[in-house]
């Protein structure tokens, strides 16, 4: 559980910060109004990056969750053998 928490808590905080920064920057600063490239503003770039972050985060979580499931299965098997069930 400690390893799982050590992964989930920082990643969750990163995602929350990443998503709440967009409306804050859009409402209270001029940073996102500048042109990035090809007449596309930084607001569009940041918004599209959010889709990429969701997909990458989902893939990473799926791979990590498989490892955590494997670890928990090993722990359960160990204690079932010790308890004789």
N, CA, C and O atoms as CSV, one atom per row, in Angstrom:
chain,resi,resn,atom,element,x,y,z
A,1,UNK,N,N,0.817,-1.193,0.000
A,1,UNK,CA,C,0.000,0.000,0.000
A,1,UNK,C,C,0.864,1.261,0.000
A,1,UNK,O,O,0.497,2.268,-0.605
A,2,UNK,N,N,2.023,1.202,0.686
A,2,UNK,CA,C,2.893,2.373,0.727
A,2,UNK,C,C,3.448,2.689,-0.660
A,2,UNK,O,O,3.521,3.853,-1.055
A,3,UNK,N,N,3.836,1.659,-1.388
A,3,UNK,CA,C,4.353,1.875,-2.747
A,3,UNK,C,C,3.269,2.440,-3.654
A,3,UNK,O,O,3.528,3.321,-4.474
A,4,UNK,N,N,2.072,1.933,-3.501
A,4,UNK,CA,C,0.950,2.410,-4.311
A,4,UNK,C,C,0.645,3.874,-3.992
A,4,UNK,O,O,0.436,4.680,-4.899
A,5,UNK,N,N,0.620,4.213,-2.712
A,5,UNK,CA,C,0.386,5.598,-2.312
A,5,UNK,C,C,1.509,6.510,-2.795
A,5,UNK,O,O,1.262,7.642,-3.212
A,6,UNK,N,N,2.745,6.011,-2.737
A,6,UNK,CA,C,3.890,6.817,-3.169
A,6,UNK,C,C,3.806,7.151,-4.652
A,6,UNK,O,O,4.395,8.136,-5.097
A,7,UNK,N,N,3.091,6.357,-5.410
A,7,UNK,CA,C,2.896,6.641,-6.834
A,7,UNK,C,C,1.645,7.485,-7.058
A,7,UNK,O,O,1.688,8.478,-7.784
A,8,UNK,N,N,0.547,7.098,-6.446
A,8,UNK,CA,C,-0.751,7.724,-6.733
A,8,UNK,C,C,-0.846,9.166,-6.235
A,8,UNK,O,O,-1.366,10.024,-6.948
A,9,UNK,N,N,-0.360,9.448,-5.040
A,9,UNK,CA,C,-0.513,10.795,-4.480
A,9,UNK,C,C,0.216,11.853,-5.310
A,9,UNK,O,O,-0.407,12.851,-5.671
A,10,UNK,N,N,1.509,11.687,-5.632
A,10,UNK,CA,C,2.169,12.719,-6.442
A,10,UNK,C,C,1.580,12.858,-7.844
A,10,UNK,O,O,1.479,13.967,-8.369
A,11,UNK,N,N,1.195,11.749,-8.444
A,11,UNK,CA,C,0.623,11.810,-9.788
A,11,UNK,C,C,-0.727,12.528,-9.754
A,11,UNK,O,O,-1.026,13.328,-10.641
A,12,UNK,N,N,-1.527,12.253,-8.755
A,12,UNK,CA,C,-2.823,12.925,-8.623
A,12,UNK,C,C,-2.640,14.426,-8.411
A,12,UNK,O,O,-3.354,15.233,-9.007
A,13,UNK,N,N,-1.688,14.794,-7.566
A,13,UNK,CA,C,-1.420,16.217,-7.344
A,13,UNK,C,C,-0.942,16.898,-8.616
A,13,UNK,O,O,-1.331,18.031,-8.902
A,14,UNK,N,N,-0.090,16.203,-9.389
A,14,UNK,CA,C,0.372,16.761,-10.662
A,14,UNK,C,C,-0.803,16.990,-11.613
A,14,UNK,O,O,-0.915,18.061,-12.209
A,15,UNK,N,N,-1.673,15.996,-11.759
A,15,UNK,CA,C,-2.816,16.117,-12.666
A,15,UNK,C,C,-3.740,17.265,-12.243
A,15,UNK,O,O,-4.184,18.051,-13.081
A,16,UNK,N,N,-4.020,17.356,-10.958
A,16,UNK,CA,C,-4.887,18.435,-10.484
A,16,UNK,C,C,-4.269,19.802,-10.760
A,16,UNK,O,O,-4.946,20.715,-11.233
A,17,UNK,N,N,-2.992,19.934,-10.465
A,17,UNK,CA,C,-2.315,21.210,-10.727
A,17,UNK,C,C,-2.296,21.513,-12.218
A,17,UNK,O,O,-2.547,22.646,-12.629
A,18,UNK,N,N,-2.001,20.506,-13.025
A,18,UNK,CA,C,-1.917,20.690,-14.472
A,18,UNK,C,C,-3.253,21.158,-15.050
A,18,UNK,O,O,-3.279,22.015,-15.933
A,19,UNK,N,N,-4.346,20.609,-14.565
A,19,UNK,CA,C,-5.656,20.970,-15.105
A,19,UNK,C,C,-6.179,22.299,-14.576
A,19,UNK,O,O,-6.848,23.031,-15.304
A,20,UNK,N,N,-5.885,22.619,-13.323
A,20,UNK,CA,C,-6.391,23.873,-12.778
A,20,UNK,C,C,-5.559,25.078,-13.198
A,20,UNK,O,O,-6.018,26.214,-13.076
A,21,UNK,N,N,-4.364,24.853,-13.683
A,21,UNK,CA,C,-3.538,25.969,-14.151
A,21,UNK,C,C,-4.121,26.587,-15.424
A,21,UNK,O,O,-4.022,27.800,-15.606
A,22,UNK,N,N,-4.713,25.804,-16.292
A,22,UNK,CA,C,-5.275,26.339,-17.540
A,22,UNK,C,C,-6.340,27.410,-17.288
A,22,UNK,O,O,-6.196,28.516,-17.808
A,23,UNK,N,N,-7.384,27.144,-16.531
A,23,UNK,CA,C,-8.372,28.214,-16.332
A,23,UNK,C,C,-7.817,29.399,-15.545
A,23,UNK,O,O,-8.228,30.537,-15.768
A,24,UNK,N,N,-6.895,29.141,-14.635
A,24,UNK,CA,C,-6.304,30.236,-13.872
A,24,UNK,C,C,-5.480,31.133,-14.786
A,24,UNK,O,O,-5.613,32.356,-14.745
A,25,UNK,N,N,-4.625,30.526,-15.615
A,25,UNK,CA,C,-3.825,31.321,-16.557
A,25,UNK,C,C,-4.710,32.038,-17.574
A,25,UNK,O,O,-4.446,33.186,-17.931
A,26,UNK,N,N,-5.746,31.369,-18.034
A,26,UNK,CA,C,-6.628,31.982,-19.029
A,26,UNK,C,C,-7.382,33.176,-18.450
A,26,UNK,O,O,-7.621,34.161,-19.149
A,27,UNK,N,N,-7.751,33.091,-17.194
A,27,UNK,CA,C,-8.548,34.157,-16.591
A,27,UNK,C,C,-7.716,35.328,-16.069
A,27,UNK,O,O,-8.143,36.481,-16.130
A,28,UNK,N,N,-6.533,35.022,-15.559
A,28,UNK,CA,C,-5.804,36.052,-14.831
A,28,UNK,C,C,-4.464,36.462,-15.441
A,28,UNK,O,O,-3.743,37.254,-14.834
A,29,UNK,N,N,-4.111,35.954,-16.608
A,29,UNK,CA,C,-2.840,36.370,-17.204
A,29,UNK,C,C,-2.969,36.458,-18.722
A,29,UNK,O,O,-3.977,36.063,-19.307
A,30,UNK,N,N,-1.945,36.974,-19.320
A,30,UNK,CA,C,-1.909,37.121,-20.777
A,30,UNK,C,C,-1.006,36.070,-21.421
A,30,UNK,O,O,-0.803,36.099,-22.635
A,31,UNK,N,N,-0.471,35.160,-20.645
A,31,UNK,CA,C,0.514,34.178,-21.122
A,31,UNK,C,C,-0.038,33.322,-22.255
A,31,UNK,O,O,0.652,33.104,-23.251
A,32,UNK,N,N,-1.251,32.841,-22.122
A,32,UNK,CA,C,-1.811,31.904,-23.092
A,32,UNK,C,C,-2.340,32.583,-24.355
A,32,UNK,O,O,-2.721,31.903,-25.308
A,33,UNK,N,N,-2.366,33.902,-24.368
A,33,UNK,CA,C,-2.892,34.607,-25.530
A,33,UNK,C,C,-1.850,34.818,-26.624
A,33,UNK,O,O,-2.185,35.210,-27.741
A,34,UNK,N,N,-0.603,34.559,-26.301
A,34,UNK,CA,C,0.459,34.733,-27.289
A,34,UNK,C,C,0.438,33.643,-28.340
A,34,UNK,O,O,-0.067,32.544,-28.109
A,35,UNK,N,N,0.990,33.960,-29.495
A,35,UNK,CA,C,1.019,32.994,-30.596
A,35,UNK,C,C,2.183,32.028,-30.404
A,35,UNK,O,O,3.323,32.445,-30.201
A,36,UNK,N,N,1.882,30.736,-30.470
A,36,UNK,CA,C,2.909,29.711,-30.312
A,36,UNK,C,C,3.568,29.431,-31.660
A,36,UNK,O,O,4.772,29.630,-31.820
A,37,UNK,N,N,2.777,28.968,-32.628
A,37,UNK,CA,C,3.262,28.705,-33.977
A,37,UNK,C,C,2.067,28.490,-34.895
A,37,UNK,O,O,1.005,28.061,-34.444
A,38,UNK,N,N,2.233,28.781,-36.157
A,38,UNK,CA,C,1.178,28.616,-37.169
A,38,UNK,C,C,-0.151,29.255,-36.761
A,38,UNK,O,O,-1.208,28.667,-36.988
A,39,UNK,N,N,-0.112,30.427,-36.175
A,39,UNK,CA,C,-1.306,31.168,-35.754
A,39,UNK,C,C,-2.134,30.420,-34.710
A,39,UNK,O,O,-3.348,30.607,-34.630
A,40,UNK,N,N,-1.491,29.589,-33.922
A,40,UNK,CA,C,-2.144,28.859,-32.829
A,40,UNK,C,C,-1.651,29.468,-31.518
A,40,UNK,O,O,-0.448,29.650,-31.326
A,41,UNK,N,N,-2.574,29.779,-30.627
A,41,UNK,CA,C,-2.183,30.385,-29.357
A,41,UNK,C,C,-1.723,29.310,-28.367
A,41,UNK,O,O,-1.959,28.116,-28.557
A,42,UNK,N,N,-1.060,29.776,-27.309
A,42,UNK,CA,C,-0.587,28.858,-26.278
A,42,UNK,C,C,-1.748,28.192,-25.541
A,42,UNK,O,O,-1.583,27.100,-24.996
A,43,UNK,N,N,-2.895,28.820,-25.517
A,43,UNK,CA,C,-4.061,28.209,-24.877
A,43,UNK,C,C,-4.446,26.912,-25.587
A,43,UNK,O,O,-4.765,25.917,-24.938
A,44,UNK,N,N,-4.416,26.925,-26.907
A,44,UNK,CA,C,-4.729,25.710,-27.670
A,44,UNK,C,C,-3.659,24.646,-27.463
A,44,UNK,O,O,-3.973,23.464,-27.326
A,45,UNK,N,N,-2.416,25.056,-27.441
A,45,UNK,CA,C,-1.320,24.102,-27.226
A,45,UNK,C,C,-1.474,23.440,-25.856
A,45,UNK,O,O,-1.376,22.219,-25.736
A,46,UNK,N,N,-1.713,24.249,-24.834
A,46,UNK,CA,C,-1.878,23.730,-23.476
A,46,UNK,C,C,-3.090,22.806,-23.390
A,46,UNK,O,O,-3.029,21.754,-22.753
A,47,UNK,N,N,-4.180,23.195,-24.025
A,47,UNK,CA,C,-5.391,22.368,-24.011
A,47,UNK,C,C,-5.156,21.029,-24.688
A,47,UNK,O,O,-5.596,19.995,-24.186
A,48,UNK,N,N,-4.473,21.036,-25.811
A,48,UNK,CA,C,-4.181,19.774,-26.501
A,48,UNK,C,C,-3.191,18.923,-25.721
A,48,UNK,O,O,-3.242,17.694,-25.769
A,49,UNK,N,N,-2.295,19.580,-25.004
A,49,UNK,CA,C,-1.371,18.835,-24.144
A,49,UNK,C,C,-2.118,18.086,-23.045
A,49,UNK,O,O,-1.679,17.021,-22.611
A,50,UNK,N,N,-3.222,18.625,-22.604
A,50,UNK,CA,C,-3.993,17.944,-21.574
A,50,UNK,C,C,-4.500,16.593,-22.068
A,50,UNK,O,O,-4.539,15.632,-21.300
A,51,UNK,N,N,-4.887,16.510,-23.331
A,51,UNK,CA,C,-5.300,15.214,-23.889
A,51,UNK,C,C,-4.138,14.229,-23.886
A,51,UNK,O,O,-4.301,13.061,-23.534
A,52,UNK,N,N,-2.966,14.711,-24.281
A,52,UNK,CA,C,-1.783,13.842,-24.301
A,52,UNK,C,C,-1.445,13.368,-22.895
A,52,UNK,O,O,-1.104,12.201,-22.702
A,53,UNK,N,N,-1.536,14.251,-21.917
A,53,UNK,CA,C,-1.218,13.888,-20.542
A,53,UNK,C,C,-2.196,12.841,-20.021
A,53,UNK,O,O,-1.795,11.931,-19.297
A,54,UNK,N,N,-3.460,12.955,-20.376
A,54,UNK,CA,C,-4.449,11.965,-19.943
A,54,UNK,C,C,-4.115,10.587,-20.518
A,54,UNK,O,O,-4.134,9.590,-19.797
A,55,UNK,N,N,-3.814,10.536,-21.796
A,55,UNK,CA,C,-3.488,9.251,-22.420
A,55,UNK,C,C,-2.203,8.656,-21.849
A,55,UNK,O,O,-2.151,7.468,-21.532
A,56,UNK,N,N,-1.186,9.473,-21.723
A,56,UNK,CA,C,0.085,8.977,-21.176
A,56,UNK,C,C,-0.098,8.550,-19.723
A,56,UNK,O,O,0.397,7.501,-19.312
A,57,UNK,N,N,-0.810,9.365,-18.949
A,57,UNK,CA,C,-1.069,9.012,-17.556
A,57,UNK,C,C,-1.867,7.729,-17.423
A,57,UNK,O,O,-1.600,6.917,-16.537
A,58,UNK,N,N,-2.843,7.541,-18.295
A,58,UNK,CA,C,-3.636,6.314,-18.273
A,58,UNK,C,C,-2.805,5.085,-18.579
A,58,UNK,O,O,-2.940,4.054,-17.919
A,59,UNK,N,N,-1.954,5.194,-19.568
A,59,UNK,CA,C,-1.088,4.069,-19.939
A,59,UNK,C,C,-0.121,3.733,-18.806
A,59,UNK,O,O,0.065,2.564,-18.469
A,60,UNK,N,N,0.491,4.756,-18.224
A,60,UNK,CA,C,1.427,4.530,-17.114
A,60,UNK,C,C,0.694,3.904,-15.934
A,60,UNK,O,O,1.211,2.982,-15.304
A,61,UNK,N,N,-0.500,4.395,-15.628
A,61,UNK,CA,C,-1.249,3.845,-14.498
A,61,UNK,C,C,-1.625,2.385,-14.740
A,61,UNK,O,O,-1.539,1.569,-13.823
A,62,UNK,N,N,-2.031,2.052,-15.937
A,62,UNK,CA,C,-2.389,0.665,-16.245
A,62,UNK,C,C,-1.194,-0.260,-16.032
A,62,UNK,O,O,-1.335,-1.348,-15.473
A,63,UNK,N,N,-0.022,0.177,-16.478
A,63,UNK,CA,C,1.182,-0.649,-16.303
A,63,UNK,C,C,1.559,-0.768,-14.831
A,63,UNK,O,O,1.926,-1.849,-14.370
A,64,UNK,N,N,1.470,0.329,-14.093
A,64,UNK,CA,C,1.788,0.286,-12.662
A,64,UNK,C,C,0.764,-0.554,-11.904
A,64,UNK,O,O,1.131,-1.311,-11.005
A,65,UNK,N,N,-0.500,-0.429,-12.252
A,65,UNK,CA,C,-1.548,-1.186,-11.566
A,65,UNK,C,C,-1.348,-2.686,-11.759
A,65,UNK,O,O,-1.615,-3.469,-10.847
A,66,UNK,N,N,-0.882,-3.088,-12.932
A,66,UNK,CA,C,-0.616,-4.511,-13.173
A,66,UNK,C,C,0.482,-5.008,-12.228
A,66,UNK,O,O,0.407,-6.127,-11.719
A,67,UNK,N,N,1.492,-4.182,-11.999
A,67,UNK,CA,C,2.564,-4.569,-11.069
A,67,UNK,C,C,2.034,-4.663,-9.642
A,67,UNK,O,O,2.381,-5.586,-8.904
A,68,UNK,N,N,1.184,-3.698,-9.252
A,68,UNK,CA,C,0.629,-3.726,-7.904
A,68,UNK,C,C,-0.296,-4.925,-7.724
A,68,UNK,O,O,-0.317,-5.525,-6.649
A,69,UNK,N,N,-1.055,-5.282,-8.744
A,69,UNK,CA,C,-1.921,-6.467,-8.674
A,69,UNK,C,C,-1.085,-7.732,-8.519
A,69,UNK,O,O,-1.439,-8.631,-7.758
A,70,UNK,N,N,0.011,-7.791,-9.236
A,70,UNK,CA,C,0.907,-8.953,-9.152
A,70,UNK,C,C,1.503,-9.062,-7.745
A,70,UNK,O,O,1.576,-10.150,-7.175
A,71,UNK,N,N,1.927,-7.918,-7.192
A,71,UNK,CA,C,2.491,-7.919,-5.836
A,71,UNK,C,C,1.452,-8.350,-4.808
A,71,UNK,O,O,1.757,-9.128,-3.905
A,72,UNK,N,N,0.237,-7.853,-4.940
A,72,UNK,CA,C,-0.794,-8.217,-3.962
A,72,UNK,C,C,-1.159,-9.696,-4.076
A,72,UNK,O,O,-1.447,-10.344,-3.069
A,73,UNK,N,N,-1.148,-10.224,-5.283
A,73,UNK,CA,C,-1.435,-11.649,-5.466
A,73,UNK,C,C,-0.347,-12.501,-4.805
A,73,UNK,O,O,-0.646,-13.526,-4.192
A,74,UNK,N,N,0.914,-12.076,-4.931
A,74,UNK,CA,C,2.012,-12.803,-4.297
A,74,UNK,C,C,1.886,-12.764,-2.782
A,74,UNK,O,O,2.135,-13.768,-2.115
A,75,UNK,N,N,1.504,-11.626,-2.235
A,75,UNK,CA,C,1.334,-11.507,-0.784
A,75,UNK,C,C,0.202,-12.406,-0.312
A,75,UNK,O,O,0.337,-13.100,0.696
A,76,UNK,N,N,-0.916,-12.396,-1.039
A,76,UNK,CA,C,-2.042,-13.257,-0.663
A,76,UNK,C,C,-1.667,-14.728,-0.739
A,76,UNK,O,O,-2.025,-15.506,0.146
A,77,UNK,N,N,-0.951,-15.117,-1.784
A,77,UNK,CA,C,-0.525,-16.520,-1.911
A,77,UNK,C,C,0.402,-16.912,-0.762
A,77,UNK,O,O,0.299,-18.021,-0.238
A,78,UNK,N,N,1.297,-16.021,-0.369
A,78,UNK,CA,C,2.226,-16.305,0.724
A,78,UNK,C,C,1.466,-16.558,2.025
A,78,UNK,O,O,1.746,-17.524,2.734
A,79,UNK,N,N,0.509,-15.691,2.332
A,79,UNK,CA,C,-0.226,-15.842,3.591
A,79,UNK,C,C,-1.231,-16.981,3.545
A,79,UNK,O,O,-1.542,-17.559,4.586
A,80,UNK,N,N,-1.741,-17.316,2.386
A,80,UNK,CA,C,-2.627,-18.485,2.297
A,80,UNK,C,C,-1.858,-19.752,2.582
A,80,UNK,O,O,-2.381,-20.657,3.233
A,81,UNK,N,N,-0.629,-19.839,2.111
A,81,UNK,CA,C,0.206,-21.007,2.369
A,81,UNK,C,C,0.567,-21.087,3.862
A,81,UNK,O,O,0.572,-22.167,4.452
A,82,UNK,N,N,0.866,-19.927,4.458
A,82,UNK,CA,C,1.233,-19.908,5.880
A,82,UNK,C,C,0.046,-20.282,6.755
A,82,UNK,O,O,0.214,-20.966,7.765
A,83,UNK,N,N,-1.147,-19.843,6.383
A,83,UNK,CA,C,-2.335,-20.121,7.199
A,83,UNK,C,C,-2.943,-21.490,6.877
A,83,UNK,O,O,-3.782,-21.996,7.621
A,84,UNK,N,N,-2.511,-22.075,5.770
A,84,UNK,CA,C,-2.986,-23.399,5.404
A,84,UNK,C,C,-4.392,-23.402,4.791
A,84,UNK,O,O,-5.103,-24.404,4.863
A,85,UNK,N,N,-4.775,-22.303,4.205
A,85,UNK,CA,C,-6.111,-22.244,3.610
A,85,UNK,C,C,-6.067,-22.622,2.157
A,85,UNK,O,O,-7.101,-22.629,1.489
